């Protein structure tokens, strides 16, 4: 996997002019009421082809609670995309607080025999058995974001490029340090939940890309994708590193807390890269009034695509622009880097 080099990535960021408090940031970035942008959902042209109404498809859907902006956008996008099709009925079930609760809800959903299930699991490894059960029962599963380890547990898997996300962050920092003539930079990393494979993949990509420049991470802390844990871990990292040249934070929601800790410590000597592509983060990068200089994308638009793919699977269709007759087994979204120079082009994709 160390050979795997992508062009940049995503998972969400933070805002944060010096005069804005962490509470304001939290409200701005993690609202669960935000509607998806037109660019995040797309049902295609109504003139014909795959987008023309066809066989009625019932899609079951489950994702963890919308307790932060990116996950809220996942559920919002899925519902909006389903509503865009007159031939789709969406049955959404609560995921609960953990994998066990989600598994119970999914068992009820499976008993209702939907045509397809779109599932973003609390944990791919823990919900792998459900994917196998559903597939064996003849209900195709579209595995979203957090991957099942067993290929037999899903019909199609769509996710962001977590390894490429780390590569993108590492490349941006590497190039910035090179341009500044910094030969031995002190680099920090605020990761997400370490138990998740996606977090490990991000860190691996970051580490591998930094090694290309002869750099390494001086201090790595694992948060939990929340503002509170981001602030706690960032405060400890900043205390451990009196001097810092660059920092990568994996996740925008925890980044709200990371920026709050930076402001509280009155530290401005380094550059920061975020992850996801939240609208507030893109606007902050445009404003160029904080340490946040870039973000690597990880778009919740993947949920919209998952619904469209589930519809095609339920109708036994392929993707019209491909020669193959069936929907592909795996789809990995590419990872892109948003900077001040290209931020205006990405605003429409912010969430």
C-alpha positions, 0 to 999 in steps of 0.5 A: 500500500505504500506504493499507492499515491493519490492526488489529495483527500478529504474529511472535514475542517474547522474555521476560526478567525482569532475573534471567533470562539470554539462555541461559535465554530461548533455551531457553524460547522456541525449543524445537523440541519444543513441541507445538501448542496445541489453539487452533493446530490444528483439524480441525472437528467430526466430525459432517459437512460438510467435516470428515467423512472423504472422498477420500484426499489426499496432501499434500507439505510443505516448510518451512525447518529448525526452527531457532527457535521460530516455524518449529518451530511451523510444522512442528509445527502442519502435522504435527498438523493432518494427523494430525487427518484420517483422509483425509490422508497427509503427505509431508514433505521436508527444506528444507535450508540454502538455496533451492537445496537445498529446490528439489532436495528439492521436485523429488523430492517432485513426482516422487511426484505428491502431490495438493497441495503446501504450501510455505513457501519459504526465499525466495519469489522463488527458489522461484517457478519451482518453484511454476510447475512444480508448477502446470503439472504439475497439482499445486496449490501452497499457498504459505505465509508467504513469498510467490511473486511470480507468482500463477500459481505457487500455487493458494492463498496464505496468509500473515500481514499483514506490512505490517499487523504494522508498522502495528500496532507503529507504532500502539501506539508512536504512541499510547503516545508521544501519551499520554505527551506525547512530541512528538519521540520517538527510535524504534529498529527491529530488523528481520529479514532485509532480503533478504526481502520480508516484512521490507521490508513490515513496515518499510514499515507501521511507517514509514507508521504512525509518519508518521501521528503525525509520527514517524520511525525514528531508527535501524534495524538489520537482524538475521537472525531469530536471538538472536545477531544480535539481540543484536549489532544491538541493542547497536550501536543502543543505542550509537548512541542514548544516549536512546531512547523506543521500540523495535520488534523484528520477531522474537521469536527475535532478540528474545531477544538484543535483550533481552539487549543491553538488560539488558547496557546497563542501559537501561530508559528506553524501551518495546519492542514485539515481533512474533509472539506467543510464549507466553513473550513473552505471559507476560512482557508479563503480568508487566510486569517489563521494557521489553517492553510489547506484541507484534504477532501473526504466528501459526504457526497459519497452517500448520494452516490451510494443511493444511486448505485443501490437503485441501479443494483435493485433495478439490475442496471449498470452504469450507463457510461461504462461498457460493463453491464453491472455496477462495479464491485468497489468505488474509491473516491479520489482525494483532493487538496483545497488551498486558498488558490482553488477554494472558490471552485470547491465551495459548492461541494462544501457541507 
